[in-house]
């Protein structure tokens, strides 16, 4: 993934109503239920099927650091899909999405105005149609560049053009993202 894709995933994860299982055995049992067997879990995590079975039976309790990270990430990615789908649907229908970012913004505008790109820190609420476009593109596996274009268009319309009240011929470039966070 990229910065924007990961940020969208973190925003949706904030809607979770319960924390993910804490122990390696509980996490492994959850994955076995979700993937319907120990072989798919072993393939996903890059370990043997027997090792998965030992974690499920709590014979192994403390995974190596790299396995613990892969295991937690796999559980986190599959945790509470219904809750996350409702959060995406609400953001796309009524709530919108908030973007907080520090990035380089440059723009093309009318002659005589400055168009030098510079780092800006923005926190801006985007309307539901941009949230819907971002989530739809992310769900269908759009590239990071495509997600960046959608976010740039949203910031251009809402922040720079103020909903059409100013700078009607402005085109914004959104590059060199230092960080980006999303909130629902």
ZADO-1210 file (C-alpha; in nm, 4 decimals, padded with zeros to 6 digits):
<atoms>
<atom x="00.0000" y="00.0000" z="00.0000" code="UNK" pos="1"/>
<atom x="00.0927" y="00.3615" z="00.0143" code="UNK" pos="2"/>
<atom x="00.0414" y="00.6533" z="00.2477" code="UNK" pos="3"/>
<atom x="-00.3136" y="00.7282" z="00.1372" code="UNK" pos="4"/>
<atom x="-00.4281" y="00.3659" z="00.1196" code="UNK" pos="5"/>
<atom x="-00.2842" y="00.2914" z="00.4625" code="UNK" pos="6"/>
<atom x="-00.4381" y="00.6119" z="00.5989" code="UNK" pos="7"/>
<atom x="-00.7821" y="00.5097" z="00.4735" code="UNK" pos="8"/>
<atom x="-00.7393" y="00.1673" z="00.6346" code="UNK" pos="9"/>
<atom x="-00.6410" y="00.3260" z="00.9687" code="UNK" pos="10"/>
<atom x="-00.9400" y="00.5605" z="00.9549" code="UNK" pos="11"/>
<atom x="-01.1793" y="00.2709" z="00.9065" code="UNK" pos="12"/>
<atom x="-01.0051" y="00.0707" z="01.1805" code="UNK" pos="13"/>
<atom x="-01.0902" y="00.3495" z="01.4241" code="UNK" pos="14"/>
<atom x="-01.4545" y="00.2456" z="01.3884" code="UNK" pos="15"/>
<atom x="-01.3823" y="-00.0968" z="01.5430" code="UNK" pos="16"/>
<atom x="-01.5924" y="-00.1630" z="01.8502" code="UNK" pos="17"/>
<atom x="-01.3643" y="-00.4279" z="02.0022" code="UNK" pos="18"/>
<atom x="-00.9858" y="-00.4663" z="02.0147" code="UNK" pos="19"/>
<atom x="-00.8225" y="-00.7484" z="01.8193" code="UNK" pos="20"/>
<atom x="-00.7331" y="-01.0644" z="02.0181" code="UNK" pos="21"/>
<atom x="-00.4189" y="-01.0145" z="02.2242" code="UNK" pos="22"/>
<atom x="-00.2539" y="-01.3577" z="02.2434" code="UNK" pos="23"/>
<atom x="-00.0931" y="-01.5373" z="01.9516" code="UNK" pos="24"/>
<atom x="-00.3169" y="-01.8409" z="02.0067" code="UNK" pos="25"/>
<atom x="-00.6352" y="-01.6350" z="01.9960" code="UNK" pos="26"/>
<atom x="-00.5169" y="-01.4492" z="01.6869" code="UNK" pos="27"/>
<atom x="-00.4278" y="-01.7767" z="01.5142" code="UNK" pos="28"/>
<atom x="-00.7665" y="-01.9317" z="01.6041" code="UNK" pos="29"/>
<atom x="-00.9409" y="-01.6251" z="01.4615" code="UNK" pos="30"/>
<atom x="-00.7499" y="-01.6550" z="01.1333" code="UNK" pos="31"/>
<atom x="-00.8220" y="-02.0281" z="01.1139" code="UNK" pos="32"/>
<atom x="-01.1956" y="-01.9540" z="01.1472" code="UNK" pos="33"/>
<atom x="-01.1801" y="-01.6715" z="00.8924" code="UNK" pos="34"/>
<atom x="-00.9760" y="-01.8593" z="00.6326" code="UNK" pos="35"/>
<atom x="-01.1432" y="-02.1952" z="00.7062" code="UNK" pos="36"/>
<atom x="-00.8393" y="-02.4045" z="00.7803" code="UNK" pos="37"/>
<atom x="-00.4824" y="-02.4170" z="00.8968" code="UNK" pos="38"/>
<atom x="-00.3276" y="-02.4581" z="00.5494" code="UNK" pos="39"/>
<atom x="-00.4472" y="-02.1137" z="00.4198" code="UNK" pos="40"/>
<atom x="-00.3243" y="-01.9503" z="00.7421" code="UNK" pos="41"/>
<atom x="00.0139" y="-02.1191" z="00.7082" code="UNK" pos="42"/>
<atom x="00.0412" y="-02.0018" z="00.3470" code="UNK" pos="43"/>
<atom x="-00.0626" y="-01.6482" z="00.4432" code="UNK" pos="44"/>
<atom x="00.1921" y="-01.6207" z="00.7234" code="UNK" pos="45"/>
<atom x="00.4737" y="-01.8139" z="00.5556" code="UNK" pos="46"/>
<atom x="00.4988" y="-02.0812" z="00.8255" code="UNK" pos="47"/>
<atom x="00.4247" y="-02.4545" z="00.8381" code="UNK" pos="48"/>
<atom x="00.0777" y="-02.5935" z="00.8920" code="UNK" pos="49"/>
<atom x="00.2061" y="-02.7785" z="01.2004" code="UNK" pos="50"/>
<atom x="00.3266" y="-02.4503" z="01.3521" code="UNK" pos="51"/>
<atom x="-00.0210" y="-02.3016" z="01.3037" code="UNK" pos="52"/>
<atom x="-00.1743" y="-02.6059" z="01.4757" code="UNK" pos="53"/>
<atom x="00.0632" y="-02.5652" z="01.7705" code="UNK" pos="54"/>
<atom x="-00.0360" y="-02.1995" z="01.8142" code="UNK" pos="55"/>
<atom x="-00.4042" y="-02.2938" z="01.7917" code="UNK" pos="56"/>
<atom x="-00.3558" y="-02.5510" z="02.0717" code="UNK" pos="57"/>
<atom x="-00.1509" y="-02.2995" z="02.2752" code="UNK" pos="58"/>
<atom x="00.1563" y="-02.5239" z="02.2608" code="UNK" pos="59"/>
<atom x="00.3463" y="-02.2256" z="02.1192" code="UNK" pos="60"/>
<atom x="00.2724" y="-01.8971" z="02.2913" code="UNK" pos="61"/>
<atom x="00.5377" y="-01.6411" z="02.1936" code="UNK" pos="62"/>
<atom x="00.6022" y="-01.5924" z="01.8209" code="UNK" pos="63"/>
<atom x="00.9161" y="-01.4334" z="01.6806" code="UNK" pos="64"/>
<atom x="00.8868" y="-01.0586" z="01.6345" code="UNK" pos="65"/>
<atom x="00.8472" y="-01.0770" z="01.2548" code="UNK" pos="66"/>
<atom x="00.5779" y="-01.3472" z="01.2797" code="UNK" pos="67"/>
<atom x="00.3994" y="-01.1570" z="01.5565" code="UNK" pos="68"/>
<atom x="00.3819" y="-00.8493" z="01.3324" code="UNK" pos="69"/>
<atom x="00.2540" y="-01.0460" z="01.0305" code="UNK" pos="70"/>
<atom x="00.0003" y="-01.2237" z="01.2497" code="UNK" pos="71"/>
<atom x="-00.1336" y="-00.9025" z="01.4055" code="UNK" pos="72"/>
<atom x="-00.1497" y="-00.7333" z="01.0638" code="UNK" pos="73"/>
<atom x="-00.3419" y="-01.0270" z="00.9143" code="UNK" pos="74"/>
<atom x="-00.5934" y="-01.0245" z="01.2002" code="UNK" pos="75"/>
<atom x="-00.6273" y="-00.6457" z="01.1922" code="UNK" pos="76"/>
<atom x="-00.6977" y="-00.6510" z="00.8179" code="UNK" pos="77"/>
<atom x="-00.9860" y="-00.8974" z="00.8651" code="UNK" pos="78"/>
<atom x="-01.1247" y="-00.7739" z="01.1982" code="UNK" pos="79"/>
<atom x="-01.4916" y="-00.6642" z="01.2163" code="UNK" pos="80"/>
<atom x="-01.5637" y="-00.6335" z="00.8432" code="UNK" pos="81"/>
<atom x="-01.9298" y="-00.5416" z="00.9017" code="UNK" pos="82"/>
<atom x="-01.8444" y="-00.2542" z="01.1352" code="UNK" pos="83"/>
<atom x="-01.5880" y="-00.1221" z="00.8887" code="UNK" pos="84"/>
<atom x="-01.8277" y="-00.1510" z="00.5952" code="UNK" pos="85"/>
<atom x="-02.0891" y="00.0500" z="00.7876" code="UNK" pos="86"/>
<atom x="-01.8299" y="00.3168" z="00.8719" code="UNK" pos="87"/>
<atom x="-01.7289" y="00.3474" z="00.5035" code="UNK" pos="88"/>
<atom x="-02.0937" y="00.3600" z="00.3984" code="UNK" pos="89"/>
<atom x="-02.1773" y="00.6315" z="00.6511" code="UNK" pos="90"/>
<atom x="-01.8758" y="00.8413" z="00.5494" code="UNK" pos="91"/>
<atom x="-01.9709" y="00.8035" z="00.1829" code="UNK" pos="92"/>
<atom x="-02.3378" y="00.8824" z="00.2414" code="UNK" pos="93"/>
<atom x="-02.3572" y="01.1492" z="00.5091" code="UNK" pos="94"/>
<atom x="-02.0450" y="01.2004" z="00.7177" code="UNK" pos="95"/>
<atom x="-01.7668" y="01.2783" z="00.4763" code="UNK" pos="96"/>
<atom x="-01.4018" y="01.2428" z="00.5668" code="UNK" pos="97"/>
<atom x="-01.1447" y="01.4673" z="00.7332" code="UNK" pos="98"/>
<atom x="-00.7963" y="01.4902" z="00.5854" code="UNK" pos="99"/>
<atom x="-00.5029" y="01.6144" z="00.7885" code="UNK" pos="100"/>
<atom x="-00.1850" y="01.6401" z="00.5878" code="UNK" pos="101"/>
<atom x="00.1473" y="01.8112" z="00.5469" code="UNK" pos="102"/>
<atom x="00.2419" y="01.8104" z="00.1823" code="UNK" pos="103"/>
<atom x="00.3677" y="02.0234" z="-00.1017" code="UNK" pos="104"/>
<atom x="00.0888" y="02.2082" z="-00.2773" code="UNK" pos="105"/>
<atom x="00.1486" y="02.3807" z="-00.6055" code="UNK" pos="106"/>
<atom x="-00.1077" y="02.5165" z="-00.8429" code="UNK" pos="107"/>
<atom x="-00.1595" y="02.6773" z="-01.1767" code="UNK" pos="108"/>
<atom x="-00.3621" y="02.9947" z="-01.1717" code="UNK" pos="109"/>
<atom x="-00.4223" y="03.3137" z="-01.3634" code="UNK" pos="110"/>
<atom x="-00.1178" y="03.5063" z="-01.4888" code="UNK" pos="111"/>
<atom x="00.0302" y="03.7411" z="-01.2348" code="UNK" pos="112"/>
<atom x="-00.0378" y="03.5215" z="-00.9330" code="UNK" pos="113"/>
<atom x="00.2204" y="03.3142" z="-00.7535" code="UNK" pos="114"/>
<atom x="00.2187" y="02.9453" z="-00.8290" code="UNK" pos="115"/>
<atom x="00.5296" y="02.8408" z="-00.6366" code="UNK" pos="116"/>
<atom x="00.4788" y="02.5074" z="-00.4654" code="UNK" pos="117"/>
<atom x="00.5266" y="02.5093" z="-00.0895" code="UNK" pos="118"/>
<atom x="00.4748" y="02.2833" z="00.2079" code="UNK" pos="119"/>
<atom x="00.1422" y="02.3372" z="00.3798" code="UNK" pos="120"/>
<atom x="-00.0271" y="02.1753" z="00.6726" code="UNK" pos="121"/>
<atom x="-00.3993" y="02.1366" z="00.6139" code="UNK" pos="122"/>
<atom x="-00.6858" y="01.9888" z="00.8097" code="UNK" pos="123"/>
<atom x="-00.9969" y="01.9888" z="00.5952" code="UNK" pos="124"/>
<atom x="-01.3322" y="01.8107" z="00.6013" code="UNK" pos="125"/>
<atom x="-01.4290" y="01.6786" z="00.2617" code="UNK" pos="126"/>
<atom x="-01.7909" y="01.6177" z="00.1638" code="UNK" pos="127"/>
<atom x="-01.9321" y="01.2633" z="00.1338" code="UNK" pos="128"/>
<atom x="-01.8886" y="01.2423" z="-00.2451" code="UNK" pos="129"/>
<atom x="-01.5088" y="01.2600" z="-00.2098" code="UNK" pos="130"/>
<atom x="-01.5167" y="01.0036" z="00.0727" code="UNK" pos="131"/>
<atom x="-01.7219" y="00.7755" z="-00.1521" code="UNK" pos="132"/>
<atom x="-01.4779" y="00.8170" z="-00.4404" code="UNK" pos="133"/>
<atom x="-01.1745" y="00.7537" z="-00.2174" code="UNK" pos="134"/>
<atom x="-01.3218" y="00.4407" z="-00.0590" code="UNK" pos="135"/>
<atom x="-01.4503" y="00.3044" z="-00.3918" code="UNK" pos="136"/>
<atom x="-01.1131" y="00.3544" z="-00.5580" code="UNK" pos="137"/>
<atom x="-00.9325" y="00.2000" z="-00.2599" code="UNK" pos="138"/>
<atom x="-01.1673" y="-00.1018" z="-00.2591" code="UNK" pos="139"/>
<atom x="-01.1083" y="-00.1730" z="-00.6276" code="UNK" pos="140"/>
<atom x="-00.7296" y="-00.1513" z="-00.5776" code="UNK" pos="141"/>
<atom x="-00.6527" y="00.1857" z="-00.7337" code="UNK" pos="142"/>
<atom x="-00.2933" y="00.3001" z="-00.7358" code="UNK" pos="143"/>
<atom x="-00.1569" y="00.5434" z="-00.4815" code="UNK" pos="144"/>
<atom x="-00.1337" y="00.8071" z="-00.7544" code="UNK" pos="145"/>
<atom x="-00.5072" y="00.7693" z="-00.8332" code="UNK" pos="146"/>
<atom x="-00.5978" y="00.8068" z="-00.4652" code="UNK" pos="147"/>
<atom x="-00.3712" y="01.1098" z="-00.4459" code="UNK" pos="148"/>
<atom x="-00.5518" y="01.2687" z="-00.7440" code="UNK" pos="149"/>
<atom x="-00.8916" y="01.2198" z="-00.5797" code="UNK" pos="150"/>
<atom x="-00.7679" y="01.3718" z="-00.2523" code="UNK" pos="151"/>
<atom x="-00.6075" y="01.6622" z="-00.4427" code="UNK" pos="152"/>
<atom x="-00.9308" y="01.7282" z="-00.6299" code="UNK" pos="153"/>
<atom x="-01.1259" y="01.7301" z="-00.3039" code="UNK" pos="154"/>
<atom x="-00.8835" y="01.9695" z="-00.1361" code="UNK" pos="155"/>
<atom x="-00.8799" y="02.1861" z="-00.4491" code="UNK" pos="156"/>
<atom x="-01.2580" y="02.2210" z="-00.4558" code="UNK" pos="157"/>
<atom x="-01.3199" y="02.2598" z="-00.0833" code="UNK" pos="158"/>
<atom x="-01.0122" y="02.4433" z="00.0448" code="UNK" pos="159"/>
<atom x="-00.8533" y="02.6316" z="-00.2417" code="UNK" pos="160"/>
<atom x="-01.1642" y="02.7128" z="-00.4474" code="UNK" pos="161"/>
<atom x="-01.3891" y="02.7443" z="-00.1407" code="UNK" pos="162"/>
<atom x="-01.6727" y="02.5514" z="-00.3016" code="UNK" pos="163"/>
<atom x="-01.6615" y="02.7547" z="-00.6229" code="UNK" pos="164"/>
<atom x="-01.6639" y="03.1008" z="-00.4604" code="UNK" pos="165"/>
<atom x="-01.3099" y="03.1887" z="-00.5712" code="UNK" pos="166"/>
<atom x="-01.0247" y="03.0892" z="-00.8032" code="UNK" pos="167"/>
<atom x="-01.2431" y="02.9103" z="-01.0546" code="UNK" pos="168"/>
<atom x="-00.9568" y="02.8292" z="-01.2938" code="UNK" pos="169"/>
<atom x="-00.7181" y="02.6976" z="-01.0266" code="UNK" pos="170"/>
<atom x="-00.5615" y="02.3514" z="-01.0610" code="UNK" pos="171"/>
<atom x="-00.3893" y="02.2087" z="-00.7539" code="UNK" pos="172"/>
<atom x="-00.0952" y="01.9679" z="-00.7444" code="UNK" pos="173"/>
<atom x="-00.0631" y="01.7568" z="-00.4300" code="UNK" pos="174"/>
<atom x="00.2907" y="01.6110" z="-00.4016" code="UNK" pos="175"/>
<atom x="00.5686" y="01.5261" z="-00.1548" code="UNK" pos="176"/>
<atom x="00.3342" y="01.4064" z="00.1191" code="UNK" pos="177"/>
<atom x="00.5110" y="01.4253" z="00.4547" code="UNK" pos="178"/>
<atom x="00.2192" y="01.2632" z="00.6392" code="UNK" pos="179"/>
<atom x="-00.1513" y="01.2149" z="00.5868" code="UNK" pos="180"/>
<atom x="-00.4204" y="01.1074" z="00.8304" code="UNK" pos="181"/>
<atom x="-00.7906" y="01.0502" z="00.7738" code="UNK" pos="182"/>
<atom x="-01.0781" y="01.0679" z="01.0161" code="UNK" pos="183"/>
<atom x="-01.4396" y="00.9646" z="00.9750" code="UNK" pos="184"/>
</atoms>
